[in-house]
Structure formats: C-alpha cells, structure tokens
Amino acid sequence: MACSKAPAKKQPKRGVDFEKIKRKIGRKLPPGQNATNTEIKAKDALLGIKDLFLKHPEELRLHKYAVIEKLPKHIGDDDRAV
C-alpha cells in the first residue's frame, strides 16, 4: 500500500506591500523610508544668532543674560550619559 500525498495547497499571492525590489549590482541602496535624519542643526542656529546680533548689536546689549542662558542648550547636549 502506497502512502498517498496530501494535495499541495496553493499559497496566496503576496500583496503589493511585500513585493521584493530587485537591485542592480554595484549601485548604492537608497535610504529606507524610516531612516533617521542625523543632520546637526546647532551650527545653523548659532550662525543665525550671530547674524542677528551683527545686524542689531544693541539687542545683544539689552538681552545678554537671556542669550547666555539659552546658548548652552544650542551648543551642547543636556543628557549627562552622552
């Protein structure tokens, strides 16, 4: 008596979301859609403050204490573990 095999079940087709993209050899992979932007913007913020105070030096004299309090937040990191 031969053992009969169960009929092979057809697998449902994959949806469009799971379609594999074929890549060309030697080309760089594009960044993922959920890639983290690691651009540092602190320098841009400081250059903007510098421009502002070069154009309006009287504002720096009036608000020097407020500026000194706010600058460390833009320059450094508050996290002690870093």
Phi and psi restraints in degrees (range 20) as a CNS / XPLOR table:
assign (resid 1 and name C) (resid 2 and name N)
       (resid 2 and name CA) (resid 2 and name C) 1.0 -89.3 20.0 2
assign (resid 2 and name N) (resid 2 and name CA)
       (resid 2 and name C) (resid 3 and name N) 1.0 142.5 20.0 2
assign (resid 2 and name C) (resid 3 and name N)
       (resid 3 and name CA) (resid 3 and name C) 1.0 -79.0 20.0 2
assign (resid 3 and name N) (resid 3 and name CA)
       (resid 3 and name C) (resid 4 and name N) 1.0 123.3 20.0 2
assign (resid 3 and name C) (resid 4 and name N)
       (resid 4 and name CA) (resid 4 and name C) 1.0 -87.7 20.0 2
assign (resid 4 and name N) (resid 4 and name CA)
       (resid 4 and name C) (resid 5 and name N) 1.0 139.5 20.0 2
assign (resid 4 and name C) (resid 5 and name N)
       (resid 5 and name CA) (resid 5 and name C) 1.0 -80.2 20.0 2
assign (resid 5 and name N) (resid 5 and name CA)
       (resid 5 and name C) (resid 6 and name N) 1.0 147.9 20.0 2
assign (resid 5 and name C) (resid 6 and name N)
       (resid 6 and name CA) (resid 6 and name C) 1.0 -72.9 20.0 2
assign (resid 6 and name N) (resid 6 and name CA)
       (resid 6 and name C) (resid 7 and name N) 1.0 143.0 20.0 2
assign (resid 6 and name C) (resid 7 and name N)
       (resid 7 and name CA) (resid 7 and name C) 1.0 -61.5 20.0 2
assign (resid 7 and name N) (resid 7 and name CA)
       (resid 7 and name C) (resid 8 and name N) 1.0 138.3 20.0 2
assign (resid 7 and name C) (resid 8 and name N)
       (resid 8 and name CA) (resid 8 and name C) 1.0 -66.6 20.0 2
assign (resid 8 and name N) (resid 8 and name CA)
       (resid 8 and name C) (resid 9 and name N) 1.0 132.9 20.0 2
assign (resid 8 and name C) (resid 9 and name N)
       (resid 9 and name CA) (resid 9 and name C) 1.0 -84.2 20.0 2
assign (resid 9 and name N) (resid 9 and name CA)
       (resid 9 and name C) (resid 10 and name N) 1.0 139.5 20.0 2
assign (resid 9 and name C) (resid 10 and name N)
       (resid 10 and name CA) (resid 10 and name C) 1.0 -79.0 20.0 2
assign (resid 10 and name N) (resid 10 and name CA)
       (resid 10 and name C) (resid 11 and name N) 1.0 132.7 20.0 2
assign (resid 10 and name C) (resid 11 and name N)
       (resid 11 and name CA) (resid 11 and name C) 1.0 -83.3 20.0 2
assign (resid 11 and name N) (resid 11 and name CA)
       (resid 11 and name C) (resid 12 and name N) 1.0 138.8 20.0 2
assign (resid 11 and name C) (resid 12 and name N)
       (resid 12 and name CA) (resid 12 and name C) 1.0 -65.4 20.0 2
assign (resid 12 and name N) (resid 12 and name CA)
       (resid 12 and name C) (resid 13 and name N) 1.0 147.3 20.0 2
assign (resid 12 and name C) (resid 13 and name N)
       (resid 13 and name CA) (resid 13 and name C) 1.0 -67.1 20.0 2
assign (resid 13 and name N) (resid 13 and name CA)
       (resid 13 and name C) (resid 14 and name N) 1.0 146.9 20.0 2
assign (resid 13 and name C) (resid 14 and name N)
       (resid 14 and name CA) (resid 14 and name C) 1.0 -73.9 20.0 2
assign (resid 14 and name N) (resid 14 and name CA)
       (resid 14 and name C) (resid 15 and name N) 1.0 149.7 20.0 2
assign (resid 14 and name C) (resid 15 and name N)
       (resid 15 and name CA) (resid 15 and name C) 1.0 -75.7 20.0 2
assign (resid 15 and name N) (resid 15 and name CA)
       (resid 15 and name C) (resid 16 and name N) 1.0 174.0 20.0 2
assign (resid 15 and name C) (resid 16 and name N)
       (resid 16 and name CA) (resid 16 and name C) 1.0 -65.3 20.0 2
assign (resid 16 and name N) (resid 16 and name CA)
       (resid 16 and name C) (resid 17 and name N) 1.0 -29.7 20.0 2
assign (resid 16 and name C) (resid 17 and name N)
       (resid 17 and name CA) (resid 17 and name C) 1.0 -63.3 20.0 2
assign (resid 17 and name N) (resid 17 and name CA)
       (resid 17 and name C) (resid 18 and name N) 1.0 -27.5 20.0 2
assign (resid 17 and name C) (resid 18 and name N)
       (resid 18 and name CA) (resid 18 and name C) 1.0 -108.1 20.0 2
assign (resid 18 and name N) (resid 18 and name CA)
       (resid 18 and name C) (resid 19 and name N) 1.0 20.4 20.0 2
assign (resid 18 and name C) (resid 19 and name N)
       (resid 19 and name CA) (resid 19 and name C) 1.0 -74.6 20.0 2
assign (resid 19 and name N) (resid 19 and name CA)
       (resid 19 and name C) (resid 20 and name N) 1.0 131.7 20.0 2
assign (resid 19 and name C) (resid 20 and name N)
       (resid 20 and name CA) (resid 20 and name C) 1.0 -79.8 20.0 2
assign (resid 20 and name N) (resid 20 and name CA)
       (resid 20 and name C) (resid 21 and name N) 1.0 132.6 20.0 2
assign (resid 20 and name C) (resid 21 and name N)
       (resid 21 and name CA) (resid 21 and name C) 1.0 -93.9 20.0 2
assign (resid 21 and name N) (resid 21 and name CA)
       (resid 21 and name C) (resid 22 and name N) 1.0 127.2 20.0 2
assign (resid 21 and name C) (resid 22 and name N)
       (resid 22 and name CA) (resid 22 and name C) 1.0 -85.2 20.0 2
assign (resid 22 and name N) (resid 22 and name CA)
       (resid 22 and name C) (resid 23 and name N) 1.0 131.8 20.0 2
assign (resid 22 and name C) (resid 23 and name N)
       (resid 23 and name CA) (resid 23 and name C) 1.0 -106.7 20.0 2
assign (resid 23 and name N) (resid 23 and name CA)
       (resid 23 and name C) (resid 24 and name N) 1.0 147.6 20.0 2
assign (resid 23 and name C) (resid 24 and name N)
       (resid 24 and name CA) (resid 24 and name C) 1.0 -79.7 20.0 2
assign (resid 24 and name N) (resid 24 and name CA)
       (resid 24 and name C) (resid 25 and name N) 1.0 147.0 20.0 2
assign (resid 24 and name C) (resid 25 and name N)
       (resid 25 and name CA) (resid 25 and name C) 1.0 -71.1 20.0 2
assign (resid 25 and name N) (resid 25 and name CA)
       (resid 25 and name C) (resid 26 and name N) 1.0 136.1 20.0 2
assign (resid 25 and name C) (resid 26 and name N)
       (resid 26 and name CA) (resid 26 and name C) 1.0 87.2 20.0 2
assign (resid 26 and name N) (resid 26 and name CA)
       (resid 26 and name C) (resid 27 and name N) 1.0 -6.0 20.0 2
assign (resid 26 and name C) (resid 27 and name N)
       (resid 27 and name CA) (resid 27 and name C) 1.0 -94.2 20.0 2
assign (resid 27 and name N) (resid 27 and name CA)
       (resid 27 and name C) (resid 28 and name N) 1.0 146.3 20.0 2
assign (resid 27 and name C) (resid 28 and name N)
       (resid 28 and name CA) (resid 28 and name C) 1.0 -71.6 20.0 2
assign (resid 28 and name N) (resid 28 and name CA)
       (resid 28 and name C) (resid 29 and name N) 1.0 145.0 20.0 2
assign (resid 28 and name C) (resid 29 and name N)
       (resid 29 and name CA) (resid 29 and name C) 1.0 -75.9 20.0 2
assign (resid 29 and name N) (resid 29 and name CA)
       (resid 29 and name C) (resid 30 and name N) 1.0 138.6 20.0 2
assign (resid 29 and name C) (resid 30 and name N)
       (resid 30 and name CA) (resid 30 and name C) 1.0 -71.0 20.0 2
assign (resid 30 and name N) (resid 30 and name CA)
       (resid 30 and name C) (resid 31 and name N) 1.0 153.2 20.0 2
assign (resid 30 and name C) (resid 31 and name N)
       (resid 31 and name CA) (resid 31 and name C) 1.0 -64.1 20.0 2
assign (resid 31 and name N) (resid 31 and name CA)
       (resid 31 and name C) (resid 32 and name N) 1.0 149.3 20.0 2
assign (resid 31 and name C) (resid 32 and name N)
       (resid 32 and name CA) (resid 32 and name C) 1.0 -65.9 20.0 2
assign (resid 32 and name N) (resid 32 and name CA)
       (resid 32 and name C) (resid 33 and name N) 1.0 163.6 20.0 2
assign (resid 32 and name C) (resid 33 and name N)
       (resid 33 and name CA) (resid 33 and name C) 1.0 -70.0 20.0 2
assign (resid 33 and name N) (resid 33 and name CA)
       (resid 33 and name C) (resid 34 and name N) 1.0 -21.6 20.0 2
assign (resid 33 and name C) (resid 34 and name N)
       (resid 34 and name CA) (resid 34 and name C) 1.0 -107.1 20.0 2
assign (resid 34 and name N) (resid 34 and name CA)
       (resid 34 and name C) (resid 35 and name N) 1.0 23.7 20.0 2
assign (resid 34 and name C) (resid 35 and name N)
       (resid 35 and name CA) (resid 35 and name C) 1.0 -67.5 20.0 2
assign (resid 35 and name N) (resid 35 and name CA)
       (resid 35 and name C) (resid 36 and name N) 1.0 141.9 20.0 2
assign (resid 35 and name C) (resid 36 and name N)
       (resid 36 and name CA) (resid 36 and name C) 1.0 -84.2 20.0 2
assign (resid 36 and name N) (resid 36 and name CA)
       (resid 36 and name C) (resid 37 and name N) 1.0 133.8 20.0 2
assign (resid 36 and name C) (resid 37 and name N)
       (resid 37 and name CA) (resid 37 and name C) 1.0 -81.6 20.0 2
assign (resid 37 and name N) (resid 37 and name CA)
       (resid 37 and name C) (resid 38 and name N) 1.0 115.3 20.0 2
assign (resid 37 and name C) (resid 38 and name N)
       (resid 38 and name CA) (resid 38 and name C) 1.0 -104.9 20.0 2
assign (resid 38 and name N) (resid 38 and name CA)
       (resid 38 and name C) (resid 39 and name N) 1.0 22.0 20.0 2
assign (resid 38 and name C) (resid 39 and name N)
       (resid 39 and name CA) (resid 39 and name C) 1.0 -66.8 20.0 2
assign (resid 39 and name N) (resid 39 and name CA)
       (resid 39 and name C) (resid 40 and name N) 1.0 135.6 20.0 2
assign (resid 39 and name C) (resid 40 and name N)
       (resid 40 and name CA) (resid 40 and name C) 1.0 -94.4 20.0 2
assign (resid 40 and name N) (resid 40 and name CA)
       (resid 40 and name C) (resid 41 and name N) 1.0 122.7 20.0 2
assign (resid 40 and name C) (resid 41 and name N)
       (resid 41 and name CA) (resid 41 and name C) 1.0 -108.0 20.0 2
assign (resid 41 and name N) (resid 41 and name CA)
       (resid 41 and name C) (resid 42 and name N) 1.0 1.8 20.0 2
assign (resid 41 and name C) (resid 42 and name N)
       (resid 42 and name CA) (resid 42 and name C) 1.0 -64.4 20.0 2
assign (resid 42 and name N) (resid 42 and name CA)
       (resid 42 and name C) (resid 43 and name N) 1.0 -39.9 20.0 2
assign (resid 42 and name C) (resid 43 and name N)
       (resid 43 and name CA) (resid 43 and name C) 1.0 -64.1 20.0 2
assign (resid 43 and name N) (resid 43 and name CA)
       (resid 43 and name C) (resid 44 and name N) 1.0 -41.0 20.0 2
assign (resid 43 and name C) (resid 44 and name N)
       (resid 44 and name CA) (resid 44 and name C) 1.0 -61.5 20.0 2
assign (resid 44 and name N) (resid 44 and name CA)
       (resid 44 and name C) (resid 45 and name N) 1.0 -40.5 20.0 2
assign (resid 44 and name C) (resid 45 and name N)
       (resid 45 and name CA) (resid 45 and name C) 1.0 -65.1 20.0 2
assign (resid 45 and name N) (resid 45 and name CA)
       (resid 45 and name C) (resid 46 and name N) 1.0 -42.0 20.0 2
assign (resid 45 and name C) (resid 46 and name N)
       (resid 46 and name CA) (resid 46 and name C) 1.0 -68.4 20.0 2
assign (resid 46 and name N) (resid 46 and name CA)
       (resid 46 and name C) (resid 47 and name N) 1.0 -36.6 20.0 2
assign (resid 46 and name C) (resid 47 and name N)
       (resid 47 and name CA) (resid 47 and name C) 1.0 -66.3 20.0 2
assign (resid 47 and name N) (resid 47 and name CA)
       (resid 47 and name C) (resid 48 and name N) 1.0 -35.5 20.0 2
assign (resid 47 and name C) (resid 48 and name N)
       (resid 48 and name CA) (resid 48 and name C) 1.0 -65.3 20.0 2
assign (resid 48 and name N) (resid 48 and name CA)
       (resid 48 and name C) (resid 49 and name N) 1.0 -41.6 20.0 2
assign (resid 48 and name C) (resid 49 and name N)
       (resid 49 and name CA) (resid 49 and name C) 1.0 -65.3 20.0 2
assign (resid 49 and name N) (resid 49 and name CA)
       (resid 49 and name C) (resid 50 and name N) 1.0 -40.5 20.0 2
assign (resid 49 and name C) (resid 50 and name N)
       (resid 50 and name CA) (resid 50 and name C) 1.0 -61.9 20.0 2
assign (resid 50 and name N) (resid 50 and name CA)
       (resid 50 and name C) (resid 51 and name N) 1.0 -46.5 20.0 2
assign (resid 50 and name C) (resid 51 and name N)
       (resid 51 and name CA) (resid 51 and name C) 1.0 -58.9 20.0 2
assign (resid 51 and name N) (resid 51 and name CA)
       (resid 51 and name C) (resid 52 and name N) 1.0 -44.2 20.0 2
assign (resid 51 and name C) (resid 52 and name N)
       (resid 52 and name CA) (resid 52 and name C) 1.0 -60.1 20.0 2
assign (resid 52 and name N) (resid 52 and name CA)
       (resid 52 and name C) (resid 53 and name N) 1.0 -45.3 20.0 2
assign (resid 52 and name C) (resid 53 and name N)
       (resid 53 and name CA) (resid 53 and name C) 1.0 -77.3 20.0 2
assign (resid 53 and name N) (resid 53 and name CA)
       (resid 53 and name C) (resid 54 and name N) 1.0 -22.1 20.0 2
assign (resid 53 and name C) (resid 54 and name N)
       (resid 54 and name CA) (resid 54 and name C) 1.0 -71.8 20.0 2
assign (resid 54 and name N) (resid 54 and name CA)
       (resid 54 and name C) (resid 55 and name N) 1.0 -35.3 20.0 2
assign (resid 54 and name C) (resid 55 and name N)
       (resid 55 and name CA) (resid 55 and name C) 1.0 -78.9 20.0 2
assign (resid 55 and name N) (resid 55 and name CA)
       (resid 55 and name C) (resid 56 and name N) 1.0 -31.5 20.0 2
assign (resid 55 and name C) (resid 56 and name N)
       (resid 56 and name CA) (resid 56 and name C) 1.0 -131.5 20.0 2
assign (resid 56 and name N) (resid 56 and name CA)
       (resid 56 and name C) (resid 57 and name N) 1.0 74.1 20.0 2
assign (resid 56 and name C) (resid 57 and name N)
       (resid 57 and name CA) (resid 57 and name C) 1.0 -65.0 20.0 2
assign (resid 57 and name N) (resid 57 and name CA)
       (resid 57 and name C) (resid 58 and name N) 1.0 -24.7 20.0 2
assign (resid 57 and name C) (resid 58 and name N)
       (resid 58 and name CA) (resid 58 and name C) 1.0 -65.9 20.0 2
assign (resid 58 and name N) (resid 58 and name CA)
       (resid 58 and name C) (resid 59 and name N) 1.0 -29.4 20.0 2
assign (resid 58 and name C) (resid 59 and name N)
       (resid 59 and name CA) (resid 59 and name C) 1.0 -67.7 20.0 2
assign (resid 59 and name N) (resid 59 and name CA)
       (resid 59 and name C) (resid 60 and name N) 1.0 -34.5 20.0 2
assign (resid 59 and name C) (resid 60 and name N)
       (resid 60 and name CA) (resid 60 and name C) 1.0 -65.8 20.0 2
assign (resid 60 and name N) (resid 60 and name CA)
       (resid 60 and name C) (resid 61 and name N) 1.0 -40.7 20.0 2
assign (resid 60 and name C) (resid 61 and name N)
       (resid 61 and name CA) (resid 61 and name C) 1.0 -65.3 20.0 2
assign (resid 61 and name N) (resid 61 and name CA)
       (resid 61 and name C) (resid 62 and name N) 1.0 -37.6 20.0 2
assign (resid 61 and name C) (resid 62 and name N)
       (resid 62 and name CA) (resid 62 and name C) 1.0 -73.5 20.0 2
assign (resid 62 and name N) (resid 62 and name CA)
       (resid 62 and name C) (resid 63 and name N) 1.0 -35.0 20.0 2
assign (resid 62 and name C) (resid 63 and name N)
       (resid 63 and name CA) (resid 63 and name C) 1.0 -118.9 20.0 2
assign (resid 63 and name N) (resid 63 and name CA)
       (resid 63 and name C) (resid 64 and name N) 1.0 31.3 20.0 2
assign (resid 63 and name C) (resid 64 and name N)
       (resid 64 and name CA) (resid 64 and name C) 1.0 -64.3 20.0 2
assign (resid 64 and name N) (resid 64 and name CA)
       (resid 64 and name C) (resid 65 and name N) 1.0 -36.2 20.0 2
assign (resid 64 and name C) (resid 65 and name N)
       (resid 65 and name CA) (resid 65 and name C) 1.0 -70.5 20.0 2
assign (resid 65 and name N) (resid 65 and name CA)
       (resid 65 and name C) (resid 66 and name N) 1.0 -38.8 20.0 2
assign (resid 65 and name C) (resid 66 and name N)
       (resid 66 and name CA) (resid 66 and name C) 1.0 -65.6 20.0 2
assign (resid 66 and name N) (resid 66 and name CA)
       (resid 66 and name C) (resid 67 and name N) 1.0 -38.8 20.0 2
assign (resid 66 and name C) (resid 67 and name N)
       (resid 67 and name CA) (resid 67 and name C) 1.0 -65.5 20.0 2
assign (resid 67 and name N) (resid 67 and name CA)
       (resid 67 and name C) (resid 68 and name N) 1.0 -43.8 20.0 2
assign (resid 67 and name C) (resid 68 and name N)
       (resid 68 and name CA) (resid 68 and name C) 1.0 -63.5 20.0 2
assign (resid 68 and name N) (resid 68 and name CA)
       (resid 68 and name C) (resid 69 and name N) 1.0 -34.8 20.0 2
assign (resid 68 and name C) (resid 69 and name N)
       (resid 69 and name CA) (resid 69 and name C) 1.0 -70.1 20.0 2
assign (resid 69 and name N) (resid 69 and name CA)
       (resid 69 and name C) (resid 70 and name N) 1.0 -35.4 20.0 2
assign (resid 69 and name C) (resid 70 and name N)
       (resid 70 and name CA) (resid 70 and name C) 1.0 -86.9 20.0 2
assign (resid 70 and name N) (resid 70 and name CA)
       (resid 70 and name C) (resid 71 and name N) 1.0 -27.4 20.0 2
assign (resid 70 and name C) (resid 71 and name N)
       (resid 71 and name CA) (resid 71 and name C) 1.0 -61.3 20.0 2
assign (resid 71 and name N) (resid 71 and name CA)
       (resid 71 and name C) (resid 72 and name N) 1.0 -41.3 20.0 2
assign (resid 71 and name C) (resid 72 and name N)
       (resid 72 and name CA) (resid 72 and name C) 1.0 -58.5 20.0 2
assign (resid 72 and name N) (resid 72 and name CA)
       (resid 72 and name C) (resid 73 and name N) 1.0 -29.2 20.0 2
assign (resid 72 and name C) (resid 73 and name N)
       (resid 73 and name CA) (resid 73 and name C) 1.0 -66.3 20.0 2
assign (resid 73 and name N) (resid 73 and name CA)
       (resid 73 and name C) (resid 74 and name N) 1.0 -34.0 20.0 2
assign (resid 73 and name C) (resid 74 and name N)
       (resid 74 and name CA) (resid 74 and name C) 1.0 -83.4 20.0 2
assign (resid 74 and name N) (resid 74 and name CA)
       (resid 74 and name C) (resid 75 and name N) 1.0 -28.7 20.0 2
assign (resid 74 and name C) (resid 75 and name N)
       (resid 75 and name CA) (resid 75 and name C) 1.0 -83.7 20.0 2
assign (resid 75 and name N) (resid 75 and name CA)
       (resid 75 and name C) (resid 76 and name N) 1.0 -48.5 20.0 2
assign (resid 75 and name C) (resid 76 and name N)
       (resid 76 and name CA) (resid 76 and name C) 1.0 -112.1 20.0 2
assign (resid 76 and name N) (resid 76 and name CA)
       (resid 76 and name C) (resid 77 and name N) 1.0 -172.6 20.0 2
assign (resid 76 and name C) (resid 77 and name N)
       (resid 77 and name CA) (resid 77 and name C) 1.0 -110.7 20.0 2
assign (resid 77 and name N) (resid 77 and name CA)
       (resid 77 and name C) (resid 78 and name N) 1.0 134.5 20.0 2
assign (resid 77 and name C) (resid 78 and name N)
       (resid 78 and name CA) (resid 78 and name C) 1.0 -74.8 20.0 2
assign (resid 78 and name N) (resid 78 and name CA)
       (resid 78 and name C) (resid 79 and name N) 1.0 -22.5 20.0 2
assign (resid 78 and name C) (resid 79 and name N)
       (resid 79 and name CA) (resid 79 and name C) 1.0 -71.1 20.0 2
assign (resid 79 and name N) (resid 79 and name CA)
       (resid 79 and name C) (resid 80 and name N) 1.0 123.9 20.0 2
assign (resid 79 and name C) (resid 80 and name N)
       (resid 80 and name CA) (resid 80 and name C) 1.0 -73.8 20.0 2
assign (resid 80 and name N) (resid 80 and name CA)
       (resid 80 and name C) (resid 81 and name N) 1.0 -22.8 20.0 2
assign (resid 80 and name C) (resid 81 and name N)
       (resid 81 and name CA) (resid 81 and name C) 1.0 -77.4 20.0 2
assign (resid 81 and name N) (resid 81 and name CA)
       (resid 81 and name C) (resid 82 and name N) 1.0 -14.3 20.0 2
